[in-house]
């Protein structure tokens, strides 16, 4: 049995009014179900996503990046306009999930599946983790909806509405987000760069990236902190860039970077928080731990 844990953008959709339609006109309900399936299979594939499964009239899919998921959601909204009677609720969340064979599990899935129920007809509602990734992109407008209590989710979730704007680019009939536009950095904002693998083992690269991903996932839960999304931060992996330029591109005032060394079951992780305006260190720390302490180390750094 194959089990893989990773950060992923999870999208869940369902058809507006489908249950009532099934009671009133079963033939039309199945017609819309077939049209919805064909539309989503094509667009999920086009935007690099993975079709997970259908749950009644709902569709669960995953994407490697938030941008891909939001682009697909916008394209779905556009595509529904070409099918009479088809309208979707859409929810997207970025979270730590577990892929097992052909299915996916975790709180990230639970949150994504609860959002469509709250969204209006034709609406795209996303969690704050998704919002952080698309707020500084042209092509979409975002609006804070409020804190929502979701079924079987312990903490309230800050929810945002995402919708395509008039200046959105169109390609092959689908919406595409533009590149990041420069923006003023919020006073409390940070980008977590991929941690540098200092060992000779290429497989250690995944471990180093995983630390940065976990730290991002922890930081996005802090309400007063703006955190650059993983997709935005990881585009600078392995690149030597002036911190002022990097801060301008990501719209952050600080950058967290670090390195990972491994010898046997021992780890040495260093982390530095840097002010991008002047390049000065605000904080630096070294962690020497056993491998079984990795989650504790991630929490300490965050």
ChimeraX attribute file (.defattr): number of C-alpha atoms within 10 A of each C-alpha:
attribute: neighborCount
match mode: 1-to-1
recipient: residues
	/A:1	4
	/A:2	8
	/A:3	11
	/A:4	10
	/A:5	14
	/A:6	14
	/A:7	19
	/A:8	21
	/A:9	26
	/A:10	31
	/A:11	34
	/A:12	27
	/A:13	28
	/A:14	23
	/A:15	23
	/A:16	21
	/A:17	15
	/A:18	23
	/A:19	13
	/A:20	11
	/A:21	15
	/A:22	13
	/A:23	9
	/A:24	11
	/A:25	11
	/A:26	14
	/A:27	11
	/A:28	14
	/A:29	22
	/A:30	15
	/A:31	12
	/A:32	21
	/A:33	19
	/A:34	12
	/A:35	14
	/A:36	23
	/A:37	14
	/A:38	11
	/A:39	16
	/A:40	20
	/A:41	15
	/A:42	12
	/A:43	18
	/A:44	23
	/A:45	13
	/A:46	13
	/A:47	21
	/A:48	15
	/A:49	22
	/A:50	17
	/A:51	19
	/A:52	16
	/A:53	14
	/A:54	14
	/A:55	11
	/A:56	11
	/A:57	19
	/A:58	20
	/A:59	21
	/A:60	21
	/A:61	23
	/A:62	26
	/A:63	23
	/A:64	18
	/A:65	22
	/A:66	27
	/A:67	21
	/A:68	19
	/A:69	27
	/A:70	30
	/A:71	20
	/A:72	25
	/A:73	33
	/A:74	22
	/A:75	23
	/A:76	23
	/A:77	23
	/A:78	17
	/A:79	18
	/A:80	17
	/A:81	12
	/A:82	9
	/A:83	13
	/A:84	8
	/A:85	14
	/A:86	21
	/A:87	24
	/A:88	26
	/A:89	24
	/A:90	33
	/A:91	32
	/A:92	33
	/A:93	29
	/A:94	30
	/A:95	23
	/A:96	20
	/A:97	21
	/A:98	20
	/A:99	18
	/A:100	13
	/A:101	10
	/A:102	10
	/A:103	13
	/A:104	20
	/A:105	13
	/A:106	13
	/A:107	16
	/A:108	23
	/A:109	25
	/A:110	18
	/A:111	25
	/A:112	26
	/A:113	24
	/A:114	20
	/A:115	25
	/A:116	27
	/A:117	17
	/A:118	16
	/A:119	21
	/A:120	14
	/A:121	16
	/A:122	22
	/A:123	20
	/A:124	27
	/A:125	30
	/A:126	29
	/A:127	24
	/A:128	24
	/A:129	28
	/A:130	26
	/A:131	25
	/A:132	17
	/A:133	23
	/A:134	24
	/A:135	18
	/A:136	21
	/A:137	17
	/A:138	18
	/A:139	20
	/A:140	23
	/A:141	16
	/A:142	19
	/A:143	13
	/A:144	15
	/A:145	13
	/A:146	12
	/A:147	14
	/A:148	14
	/A:149	14
	/A:150	18
	/A:151	12
	/A:152	10
	/A:153	13
	/A:154	9
	/A:155	11
	/A:156	12
	/A:157	19
	/A:158	18
	/A:159	25
	/A:160	22
	/A:161	20
	/A:162	24
	/A:163	19
	/A:164	23
	/A:165	14
	/A:166	9
	/A:167	11
	/A:168	16
	/A:169	15
	/A:170	12
	/A:171	8
	/A:172	8
	/A:173	10
	/A:174	20
	/A:175	23
	/A:176	23
	/A:177	21
	/A:178	15
	/A:179	13
	/A:180	16
	/A:181	13
	/A:182	14
	/A:183	14
	/A:184	12
	/A:185	17
	/A:186	14
	/A:187	12
	/A:188	12
	/A:189	18
	/A:190	28
	/A:191	26
	/A:192	24
	/A:193	23
	/A:194	25
	/A:195	26
	/A:196	20
	/A:197	21
	/A:198	16
	/A:199	14
	/A:200	10
	/A:201	9
	/A:202	10
	/A:203	10
	/A:204	17
	/A:205	17
	/A:206	12
	/A:207	14
	/A:208	20
	/A:209	18
	/A:210	18
	/A:211	23
	/A:212	26
	/A:213	24
	/A:214	18
	/A:215	19
	/A:216	23
	/A:217	20
	/A:218	14
	/A:219	21
	/A:220	19
	/A:221	15
	/A:222	10
	/A:223	10
	/A:224	11
	/A:225	14
	/A:226	23
	/A:227	29
	/A:228	28
	/A:229	26
	/A:230	23
	/A:231	13
	/A:232	21
	/A:233	22
	/A:234	19
	/A:235	11
	/A:236	13
	/A:237	12
	/A:238	11
	/A:239	8
	/A:240	8
	/A:241	9
	/A:242	10
	/A:243	18
	/A:244	16
	/A:245	13
	/A:246	19
	/A:247	23
	/A:248	17
	/A:249	19
	/A:250	25
	/A:251	23
	/A:252	25
	/A:253	23
	/A:254	28
	/A:255	25
	/A:256	23
	/A:257	18
	/A:258	21
	/A:259	19
	/A:260	21
	/A:261	17
	/A:262	19
	/A:263	10
	/A:264	7
	/A:265	9
	/A:266	14
	/A:267	18
	/A:268	16
	/A:269	25
	/A:270	18
	/A:271	17
	/A:272	17
	/A:273	20
	/A:274	20
	/A:275	20
	/A:276	20
	/A:277	14
	/A:278	9
	/A:279	14
	/A:280	11
	/A:281	14
	/A:282	12
	/A:283	11
	/A:284	14
	/A:285	11
	/A:286	13
	/A:287	14
	/A:288	14
	/A:289	16
	/A:290	15
	/A:291	15
	/A:292	11
	/A:293	12
	/A:294	14
	/A:295	12
	/A:296	11
	/A:297	18
	/A:298	18
	/A:299	12
	/A:300	10
	/A:301	19
	/A:302	15
